[in-house]
Amino acid sequence: MPIKLASGLGGAIGSDYRSSVNRLYCVEFNGKVSCIDLIPTATVVTSGTATIPGTYLFDLDTGTVSPTGTGIVPPYDVFWHQQTTVVRSMDPVNGAKIVNLGVVSFTSVTHGELMGLEYNTTPISANADASNKLVNGDVFAVLTTGGNYAKVKVVSYGYNIQIQWATYHINPRYRVLGTGYNQPEDIKVSADGASAYVTERSGNFLRVNLASANRGSATVISSGMTAPHQIALDELHNTAYVVEFANPGRLLRINLTTGAQTVLVNNLESPIGLLMTRDLQFAYISEQTLAGGRVSRIRLSTSNREVIVSGLTAPFFMTWADAEETGILIAERDPANRVTRINLTQSPVTTSLIAAVPFRPSSVSVMAVSQLLVCSDQEINQFELTAYDSTGPILLGIGHVPVDRISRHSPVNPLTDGYADTTVDPGYFFQVKDAPFGGSLAIMFNHDKAFGDGAHYYKLTVDGIEPRQSFGDYKWNHTSKRFEFESTAPSASGYYRIRPPSELWYNHWMGYILDTSGLTKGVHTVAIRLFVSQTAASEMGTSAAPGRSVVVQIDNSWPQASIDEIWHDGVKVNTCAIVDSGTDAFTFRITALDAEQHLLSWSLSAMWGDNKSKGVDSDSYTSHVSPAKKWGGISGMVPVIAPSPWHATVAGDPTSKRCAHTFYLGIWDRVINGWNYIHYADYHKSITLMLP
């Protein structure tokens, strides 16, 4: 189920999630720039130390002890209950709720963690014997009668119990930062977080200081556009890119200093969403055409335009699904009301449903590995894509791939085990079939279960050997009120600390980043060992226990791509040659191979003239799936279906036979690092056709 973060909004459209402050910035069509703090800020209501006498009550909202020892009266929150000389308990009263955290660091328990706890009305047992839970150093949390959150530490246990406490009032998640905008469409925040760039439907591109974000304080950088929509910000080169929602519409580059506009692409049909690749070679644009919604890929150096997805419903803004740019998440508006993933690693490109969302979604942001933020018309929601059971295995999986979606038999079959297959669950957002692993693998570890079982340290082994590699993640700092990068390194003896429930980490299940570059190709076993302390004698069970290991098939080799020969009428055509006689039929000798037979797909296409292109031939593993999980690709003549060569002629396009042609070959193998495919190779070769 989604988590509703805000409702009653004035048409939430463009958004920008900033992980450094765990905040989503957005614009609302009724003229507002606003934000949502994923972990709301808080103010300290009261704090200090106090002594609660036996049979007395304590009010955590005001920091006061009951004036008498009798009667459970408002507004007190806890009752230090003395039933006999031995039987004692800390009871929540007057509607307050309580939960015990155990002996943990009082200072490291944040208001964000307090909000996420499961409170109840069951008293905490504190008997004056060995069963006592409120020992010195124990921390418990209280949801107070006033609706605030408190953490309480036992400083000194006794008939009169001494405590240290801090009570937090949680501020609203949603805040309006500025008003007065003229139908704002999108927002992108600067790298330093101090300012934001906004497009207005009226034709303006603005910059505003977020500390004073009303429209009257904004600077108009560029104007005169027709309904500019999604922004792709490139501060490194002092530019921004926008598309105009018009027919015809344009892709524009804007100088952030002068506001000068450069037209990069004309004749777009109602473009609305825009993504630029990291190398700035390609633009992905969503269009709401009369024939339906589509997404096109445009090579900026040639303006060649290729429709990669069609049949979408009112497609809107887009975002990269991952840092490697192997997929795109796009919002589709009513009546579809969904978020769709466009898989760029497949040939042809495929799509899959990620989530059904509330009415009229406009933008989607990736918050974490398994979490999305979606701006819909009236509300903003957080979606959990993957939910692991804290009572399940210790080693949960690799990246997006759960451990039970990686093939394994007993005994292990080195030829067919260790491959990821999530296609058995068609609704899962990360679809891979018979995929080996390579690169750096994110080992997902069940810290919650391990800690709950009494473990405090762990070791990771690969085939029984400890690699002892450091890795990093973001951890919430309650003092600075932000996520801060923290490196995790093993101790001198190779132990890693299990994260206690009191700590908030950005990647909750992260347990290790395994560099596989030094591993041989083939099957390897990754396993976890648990320890109570940093001693071998304290090991809990063994790494052979169920749920402690995973088998992975490692392949760090790259596929090979080349266009070896171009043939025309039985004669080989040299590179850059001019073909000015004969038929329009061509064949090609290509190499699209993977030495380990882990090929995913290959595609050969032709490009020429004014944004013209035509496919030559393609193939993918989906046509070659077998129990052996092997497909090496092709080394030979294509098109494969003989005797049909590729014909250059395109009806109605005389340039298809009289123009320079470049042939592009691109191939992927199936190797993943748990997040995405990682091996891609390409090749191109050019000739000129001047056929009669």
C-alpha positions in Angstrom: 0.0 0.0 0.0 1.3 3.5 -0.8 2.0 6.0 2.0 0.2 9.3 1.5 2.6 12.1 2.3 0.4 15.0 1.3 -3.2 15.6 0.1 -5.4 18.5 -1.0 -2.8 19.9 -3.2 -3.3 22.4 -6.0 -2.3 20.2 -8.9 1.1 18.7 -8.1 3.2 18.4 -11.3 7.0 18.6 -11.6 9.2 17.4 -8.7 12.8 17.0 -7.7 13.9 14.6 -4.9 17.1 15.6 -3.0 18.5 12.6 -1.1 21.0 14.7 0.8 18.2 16.3 2.8 15.6 13.6 2.2 13.2 16.2 0.8 11.0 16.3 -2.3 10.5 19.7 -3.9 7.5 20.2 -6.2 5.4 22.8 -8.0 1.6 23.0 -7.9 -0.3 24.3 -10.9 -2.2 26.8 -8.8 1.0 28.8 -8.3 3.0 27.3 -5.5 6.5 26.0 -4.9 6.4 23.5 -2.0 8.3 20.7 -0.4 7.8 17.5 1.6 10.3 16.3 4.2 10.3 12.5 4.1 11.5 12.5 7.6 9.7 15.5 9.1 11.6 18.0 11.1 10.9 18.2 14.8 11.2 20.6 17.7 12.1 19.5 21.3 9.2 20.1 23.6 10.9 19.2 26.8 14.0 17.3 27.9 16.1 16.7 30.9 16.5 14.3 33.8 14.0 13.5 36.6 13.2 11.0 39.3 9.8 9.3 39.4 9.0 8.0 42.9 7.3 4.7 43.2 3.5 4.9 42.5 3.9 8.3 40.9 3.2 9.4 37.3 5.2 11.5 34.8 4.1 13.9 32.0 6.6 13.7 29.2 5.0 16.7 27.4 5.7 19.1 30.3 8.4 17.2 32.2 6.4 17.1 35.5 5.9 14.4 38.2 2.3 13.9 39.5 1.9 16.1 42.7 0.4 13.2 44.6 1.1 9.5 44.4 -2.6 8.6 43.9 -5.0 8.5 41.0 -4.2 8.2 37.3 -5.2 11.6 36.1 -4.6 13.5 32.9 -2.4 14.7 31.4 0.3 12.2 32.6 1.7 9.6 30.2 3.4 6.9 32.3 2.7 5.4 35.7 5.7 3.9 37.7 3.6 1.1 39.0 4.6 -0.6 42.2 2.3 -3.7 42.7 4.4 -5.4 45.4 8.0 -5.0 46.7 9.1 -7.1 43.7 6.4 -6.7 40.9 6.9 -3.4 39.1 6.0 -2.1 35.6 6.1 1.1 33.6 2.5 1.6 32.4 1.2 3.9 29.7 -1.9 5.8 30.8 -4.5 8.2 29.6 -4.2 7.0 26.0 -0.4 7.1 25.8 1.4 4.1 24.1 4.8 2.6 24.8 7.5 0.3 23.4 10.8 -0.9 24.8 14.0 -0.6 22.7 16.4 -2.3 25.0 19.9 -1.1 25.9 20.8 1.1 22.9 22.4 4.5 22.4 20.0 7.1 23.7 21.5 9.9 21.7 21.4 8.0 18.4 17.6 7.4 18.6 16.1 10.1 16.3 12.7 11.5 16.1 12.4 9.8 12.7 13.0 6.4 14.3 10.5 7.2 17.1 7.9 7.9 14.4 8.5 4.5 12.8 8.0 2.4 15.9 5.0 0.2 16.7 3.5 1.4 20.0 1.0 -0.5 22.2 -0.6 -0.2 25.6 1.2 -3.2 27.1 3.2 -2.2 30.3 7.0 -2.8 30.3 7.8 -5.4 33.0 10.3 -4.0 35.5 10.3 -6.5 38.3 13.0 -6.2 41.0 14.6 -9.5 39.9 16.4 -11.1 37.0 13.4 -10.5 34.6 13.7 -6.7 34.8 13.7 -5.0 31.4 14.2 -1.5 32.7 17.9 -2.0 33.6 20.3 0.9 33.7 20.9 2.1 30.2 17.6 0.7 28.8 15.7 3.0 26.4 11.9 3.0 25.9 9.7 5.2 23.7 6.3 6.8 24.3 3.6 8.2 22.1 2.3 10.8 24.5 -1.2 11.8 25.3 -0.4 15.1 23.5 0.5 13.3 20.3 4.2 13.9 20.7 7.1 11.3 20.6 9.4 10.8 23.6 12.5 8.7 24.2 13.3 7.8 27.8 16.5 6.3 29.2 16.8 4.6 32.6 19.7 6.3 34.4 19.2 4.5 37.7 16.7 1.7 38.4 15.1 1.4 41.8 11.9 2.1 43.7 12.5 5.7 42.8 13.6 5.5 39.1 15.8 8.1 37.6 15.3 8.9 33.9 16.6 11.0 31.1 14.1 12.0 28.5 13.5 14.1 25.3 10.1 14.8 23.9 9.6 15.8 20.2 6.8 17.6 18.4 6.8 16.5 14.8 6.4 19.4 12.3 4.2 19.0 9.2 5.8 17.1 6.3 4.3 19.5 3.8 5.4 23.1 3.5 4.7 25.9 1.0 7.9 27.7 0.2 6.6 30.3 -2.3 3.5 31.5 -4.1 2.4 33.7 -7.0 3.7 31.6 -9.9 1.9 31.6 -13.2 0.9 27.9 -13.7 4.3 26.4 -12.9 5.1 23.0 -14.6 8.4 21.7 -13.4 11.2 22.4 -10.8 14.8 21.4 -10.6 17.0 22.3 -7.6 20.6 23.5 -7.9 23.4 21.3 -6.8 24.1 23.4 -3.7 20.4 23.2 -2.8 20.1 27.0 -2.4 18.0 27.8 -5.5 15.6 26.2 -7.9 14.7 26.5 -11.6 11.0 26.6 -12.6 9.2 26.6 -15.9 5.8 28.4 -16.2 3.2 27.5 -18.8 3.1 31.2 -19.7 6.5 30.8 -21.3 9.1 31.7 -18.6 12.1 29.9 -17.2 12.9 31.2 -13.7 15.5 30.9 -11.0 14.5 31.5 -7.3 16.2 31.4 -4.0 14.5 28.7 -1.9 15.0 30.8 1.2 12.7 33.4 -0.3 10.8 31.5 -2.9 7.8 33.7 -3.7 7.4 34.5 -7.5 8.1 38.2 -6.8 11.6 37.3 -5.7 12.3 35.1 -8.8 14.6 36.0 -11.7 13.3 35.5 -15.2 16.3 33.9 -17.0 14.5 33.3 -20.3 11.0 34.0 -21.7 8.9 33.9 -24.9 8.6 30.1 -25.0 5.4 28.1 -25.7 4.4 26.2 -22.6 7.9 25.0 -21.5 7.5 21.8 -19.4 10.1 19.3 -18.0 13.6 20.6 -17.3 16.9 18.7 -17.7 19.4 20.7 -15.7 23.2 20.7 -16.6 24.8 23.2 -14.2 28.3 21.8 -15.1 27.9 23.4 -18.6 25.8 26.3 -17.3 22.8 25.1 -19.4 19.3 23.7 -19.0 17.1 21.9 -21.5 13.4 22.2 -21.9 10.6 21.0 -24.3 7.7 23.1 -25.4 4.2 21.6 -25.1 3.1 22.6 -28.6 2.5 21.2 -32.0 5.0 21.7 -33.4 7.1 21.9 -30.3 10.8 22.3 -29.8 13.7 21.1 -27.7 15.6 24.1 -26.4 18.9 24.6 -24.7 19.0 27.6 -22.4 22.1 29.4 -21.2 21.7 29.9 -17.4 23.6 33.2 -17.4 22.3 35.0 -20.5 19.0 33.2 -21.1 19.9 32.7 -24.7 17.8 29.9 -26.4 19.2 27.4 -28.9 16.9 25.3 -30.9 18.1 21.7 -30.9 15.1 19.9 -32.4 12.1 21.2 -34.3 8.8 19.6 -35.3 8.0 17.7 -32.1 4.4 16.8 -31.5 3.2 18.0 -28.1 6.4 17.1 -26.2 6.0 17.2 -22.4 8.7 15.0 -20.7 12.5 15.2 -21.2 15.5 13.3 -20.1 19.1 13.8 -21.2 21.7 11.1 -21.1 24.7 11.7 -18.9 27.0 12.1 -22.0 24.5 14.6 -23.5 24.4 12.5 -26.7 20.8 11.6 -26.6 17.5 13.1 -25.5 14.5 11.0 -24.5 11.2 12.9 -25.1 7.6 11.9 -24.3 5.0 13.2 -26.7 1.2 13.3 -26.5 0.4 12.9 -30.1 -3.0 12.6 -31.8 -2.2 9.0 -32.5 -1.4 8.3 -28.9 1.4 8.7 -26.4 5.0 7.8 -27.3 8.6 8.2 -26.2 11.3 9.0 -28.8 15.1 8.8 -28.6 16.9 11.6 -30.4 20.6 11.6 -31.2 21.5 15.3 -30.8 24.5 15.2 -33.2 22.3 14.1 -36.1 18.8 14.9 -34.9 17.9 11.3 -35.8 14.7 10.5 -34.1 13.6 6.9 -33.2 10.3 6.1 -31.6 11.1 3.5 -28.9 7.7 3.2 -27.2 4.2 3.9 -28.5 0.7 3.3 -27.2 1.2 5.1 -23.9 -1.7 6.9 -22.2 -1.1 10.7 -21.9 2.6 10.2 -21.0 4.0 13.0 -18.8 7.3 13.5 -17.0 10.1 11.0 -16.9 13.0 10.1 -14.6 15.9 7.6 -14.9 15.2 4.3 -13.1 18.8 3.9 -12.2 22.2 5.7 -12.3 23.3 3.6 -15.2 20.4 4.9 -17.4 19.2 1.4 -18.4 15.6 2.2 -17.7 13.1 5.1 -17.6 10.2 5.6 -15.2 7.3 7.5 -16.8 4.0 8.8 -15.4 0.9 7.9 -17.5 -2.1 10.0 -16.8 -5.9 9.2 -16.7 -7.5 6.9 -17.4 -4.4 4.7 -17.0 -3.1 6.4 -13.8 0.1 4.4 -13.5 3.9 4.5 -13.5 5.5 2.5 -16.2 9.2 1.3 -16.6 10.8 1.5 -20.0 13.5 -1.1 -20.3 16.2 0.2 -22.6 18.4 -2.9 -22.4 15.9 -4.9 -24.5 15.7 -4.9 -28.3 13.1 -3.9 -29.1 12.5 -1.8 -26.0 10.0 -3.3 -23.6 7.7 -1.8 -20.9 6.3 -3.0 -17.6 3.9 -1.8 -15.0 5.5 -0.5 -11.8 2.5 0.7 -9.9 -1.1 1.9 -10.2 -1.2 5.4 -8.7 -3.8 8.0 -7.7 -5.6 10.2 -10.3 -3.6 12.1 -12.8 0.1 11.5 -12.0 2.7 13.9 -13.4 6.1 13.0 -12.1 8.0 10.2 -10.3 11.2 10.3 -8.3 13.4 7.5 -7.2 13.9 7.8 -3.4 15.8 4.6 -2.8 16.4 1.2 -4.3 12.8 0.0 -3.7 11.0 3.3 -3.0 9.3 5.8 -5.4 7.7 9.2 -4.8 4.8 10.0 -7.2 3.2 13.4 -7.6 -0.4 13.1 -8.6 -2.9 15.9 -9.1 -4.2 16.2 -5.5 -1.7 14.1 -3.5 1.9 12.8 -3.2 2.5 9.2 -2.3 5.5 7.0 -1.4 5.5 3.5 -2.9 7.4 0.5 -1.6 8.3 -1.6 -4.5 10.0 -4.4 -2.6 9.2 -5.6 0.9 11.4 -8.1 2.6 10.1 -9.9 5.6 12.3 -9.2 8.7 11.6 -12.7 9.9 13.0 -14.3 6.7 16.5 -15.3 5.7 19.7 -13.6 6.8 21.1 -13.2 3.3 18.2 -11.6 1.5 19.5 -11.3 -2.1 21.6 -9.2 -4.4 20.4 -5.7 -5.3 16.9 -6.0 -6.7 17.1 -9.8 -6.9 15.7 -11.8 -3.9 17.8 -14.8 -2.9 15.0 -17.3 -3.9 15.0 -15.9 -7.4 18.6 -17.1 -7.9 18.9 -20.7 -9.2 20.4 -23.3 -6.8 20.2 -27.0 -6.4 21.7 -29.5 -4.0 24.3 -30.4 -4.9 25.1 -27.2 -6.8 25.2 -27.6 -10.6 28.1 -25.3 -11.7 26.6 -25.1 -15.2 23.1 -23.9 -14.4 23.1 -22.5 -10.8 23.7 -19.0 -9.7 21.5 -17.3 -12.4 18.9 -14.6 -11.6 15.3 -15.1 -12.9 12.6 -12.7 -11.8 10.4 -13.4 -14.9 8.5 -16.0 -12.8 6.8 -12.9 -11.3 5.7 -10.8 -14.3 4.5 -7.9 -12.1 7.9 -7.4 -10.5 9.6 -4.2 -11.7 13.1 -5.7 -12.4 12.7 -8.3 -15.0 15.8 -10.5 -15.8 16.0 -14.0 -17.2 18.9 -16.4 -16.6 21.2 -13.5 -15.7 24.7 -14.1 -14.3 26.4 -11.6 -12.0 29.4 -9.3 -12.3 30.9 -6.0 -11.2 30.2 -4.8 -7.7 27.3 -6.7 -6.0 25.2 -5.2 -3.3 24.6 -8.0 -0.7 21.3 -7.4 1.1 21.5 -8.4 4.7 18.7 -8.9 7.2 20.1 -6.7 10.0 16.7 -6.7 11.8 16.5 -10.5 12.2 20.2 -10.9 13.0 20.0 -8.2 15.7 16.7 -9.7 17.0 18.4 -13.1 17.2 21.1 -11.7 19.4 23.9 -11.2 16.9 26.0 -8.0 16.9 28.6 -8.8 14.3 28.9 -10.7 11.1 31.5 -11.8 8.5 31.1 -12.4 4.8 32.8 -15.2 3.0 33.2 -16.1 -0.7 33.9 -19.8 -1.1 35.0 -19.8 2.6 37.4 -16.9 2.2 36.9 -13.4 3.7 37.4 -10.6 1.1 37.2 -7.9 3.9 36.2 -5.0 1.6 34.9 -1.6 2.9 31.7 -0.1 1.6 29.7 3.1 2.2 26.2 4.2 2.8 24.2 7.2 4.1 23.2 7.3 7.8 20.9 9.8 9.4 22.6 12.2 11.8 20.1 13.5 14.3 22.4 16.5 15.2 22.9 17.8 11.7 19.4 16.6 10.6 20.7 15.1 7.4 21.9 11.9 5.9 25.7 11.8 6.0 28.0 9.4 4.2 29.6 6.8 6.4 32.1 4.2 5.4 31.8 0.7 6.9 35.1 -1.1 7.3 35.8 -4.5 9.0 37.6 -4.7 12.2 41.2 -5.9 12.3 39.8 -9.4 12.7 37.3 -9.0 9.8 34.1 -8.4 11.8 31.3 -6.0 10.5 28.9 -4.4 13.0 25.2 -5.3 12.6 23.1 -2.2 12.4 20.8 -1.9 15.4 17.1 -0.9 14.9 17.8 2.5 16.5 19.9 3.6 13.5 18.4 4.9 10.3 20.3 4.0 7.1 19.3 5.1 3.6 19.7 1.6 2.2 18.1 -0.3 5.0 19.2 -3.8 4.0 22.7 -3.1 2.7 25.2 -5.5 4.2 28.2 -5.5 1.8 29.5 -4.3 -1.6 31.3 -7.3 -3.1 33.9 -6.4 -5.8 33.9 -9.5 -8.1 36.7 -8.4 -10.4 39.1 -10.7 -8.7 36.8 -13.8 -8.9 37.2 -16.4 -11.6 34.3 -16.9 -14.0 31.8 -19.6 -12.8 30.0 -20.5 -9.6 30.9 -19.0 -6.3 29.1 -19.2 -2.9 28.6 -16.0 -0.8 27.8 -16.7 2.8 27.2 -14.9 6.1 28.5 -15.9 9.6 26.9 -14.4 12.7 28.6 -13.6 16.0 27.6 -12.3 19.4 30.9 -10.6 20.0 34.2 -10.3 18.1 35.3 -13.8 19.0 35.2 -17.0 17.1 33.8 -18.8 20.1 30.7 -16.5 20.0 29.5 -17.7 16.5 25.8 -18.4 16.2 25.3 -21.5 14.1 27.2 -21.7 10.9 27.2 -20.2 7.4 25.8 -23.5 6.1 22.5 -22.9 8.0 19.4 -22.2 5.8 19.1 -18.7 4.6 22.7 -17.8 5.2 24.2 -18.1 1.7 23.6 -17.6 -2.0 25.2 -19.2 -5.1 26.2 -16.7 -7.9 27.4 -17.3 -11.4 30.2 -14.7 -12.0 31.0 -13.4 -15.5 33.1 -10.2 -15.8 33.9 -10.6 -19.6 32.4 -8.2 -22.2 30.5 -9.1 -25.4 32.1 -8.5 -28.8 30.4 -6.3 -31.4 31.6 -5.5 -35.0 30.2 -5.0 -38.5 32.7 -7.0 -40.4 31.5 -6.7 -44.0 28.8 -5.0 -46.0 27.8 -6.9 -49.2 25.9 -5.6 -52.2 24.8 -7.7 -55.2 27.5 -10.3 -54.3 30.3 -7.8 -53.9 31.9 -6.6 -50.7 31.5 -2.8 -50.1 34.4 -1.0 -48.5 34.0 1.4 -45.7 33.0 4.9 -46.9 32.5 3.6 -50.5 29.9 5.0 -52.8 27.3 2.5 -54.2 25.8 4.0 -57.3 24.5 1.1 -59.3 22.7 -2.2 -58.9 19.8 -3.2 -56.7 18.9 -1.8 -53.2 19.6 -5.1 -51.5 22.4 -5.5 -48.9 23.6 -8.1 -46.5 26.0 -7.8 -43.6 28.5 -10.0 -41.9 28.5 -9.1 -38.2 29.9 -10.3 -35.0 27.6 -10.1 -32.0 29.0 -12.6 -29.6 29.5 -13.3 -26.0 32.3 -15.8 -25.2 30.5 -17.1 -22.1 27.3 -17.5 -24.1 25.4 -15.0 -21.9 24.2 -12.7 -24.7 21.0 -10.7 -24.0 20.3 -9.0 -27.3 21.7 -7.5 -30.5 20.3 -5.0 -33.0 21.5 -3.7 -36.3 20.0 -0.6 -37.8 20.6 2.0 -40.5 20.5 5.8 -40.2 20.6 8.4 -42.9 19.5 11.8 -44.0 17.1 14.0 -42.1 16.3 11.9 -39.0 15.6 8.7 -41.0 16.3 5.2 -39.8 15.3 1.6 -40.5 16.0 -1.6 -38.7 18.1 -4.3 -40.4 17.8 -7.2 -38.1 17.8 -8.1 -34.4 17.6 -11.0 -32.0 17.3 -11.5 -28.2 17.7 -14.3 -25.6 13.9 -14.6 -25.3 14.0 -16.5 -28.6 16.8 -18.8 -27.4 15.9 -19.6 -23.8 17.0 -23.1 -22.9 17.7 -25.2 -19.7 21.4 -24.7 -20.4 20.9 -20.9 -20.0 23.4 -20.4 -23.0 23.2 -18.2 -26.1 26.3 -16.9 -27.7 24.8 -14.7 -30.4 25.8 -14.7 -34.0 28.9 -14.5 -36.2 27.8 -14.5 -39.8 25.5 -13.0 -42.4 22.3 -11.0 -41.6 19.4 -10.6 -42.1 19.3 -14.1 -40.8 16.1 -15.2 -42.7 17.6 -16.1 -46.1 17.3 -15.4 -48.9 15.8 -12.0 -47.9 18.4 -9.3 -47.8 17.9 -5.9 -46.3 16.4 -3.4 -48.8 17.4 0.3 -48.5 14.3 1.6 -50.2 11.6 3.2 -48.0 8.4 4.1 -49.8 8.0 7.8 -50.2 11.5 8.6 -49.2 13.9 9.2 -52.1 16.8 9.8 -49.7 16.6 6.2 -48.6 18.6 5.3 -51.7 20.6 8.5 -52.3 22.3 9.5 -49.0 25.1 8.6 -46.7 24.1 5.6 -44.5 25.6 4.7 -41.1 24.9 1.2 -39.8 24.8 0.8 -36.0 25.2 -2.5 -34.1 24.5 -2.5 -30.4 24.6 -5.5 -28.1 24.0 -6.3 -24.4 24.9 -9.4 -22.4 22.8 -10.7 -19.5 25.3 -9.8 -16.8 23.8 -7.8 -13.9 25.1 -6.3 -10.7 21.8 -6.8 -9.0 20.6 -3.3 -10.0 20.9 -3.4 -13.8 22.7 -4.8 -16.9 26.3 -3.6 -17.0 27.9 -4.8 -20.2 27.1 -3.0 -23.5 29.2 -2.9 -26.8 28.5 -1.1 -30.0 30.0 -0.6 -33.5 29.2 1.5 -36.6 30.2 1.6 -40.2 29.3 4.0 -43.0 28.8 3.9 -46.8 27.1 6.2 -49.2 24.2 5.1 -51.5 23.6 6.9 -54.8 21.3 4.3 -56.4 19.2 5.1 -59.4 
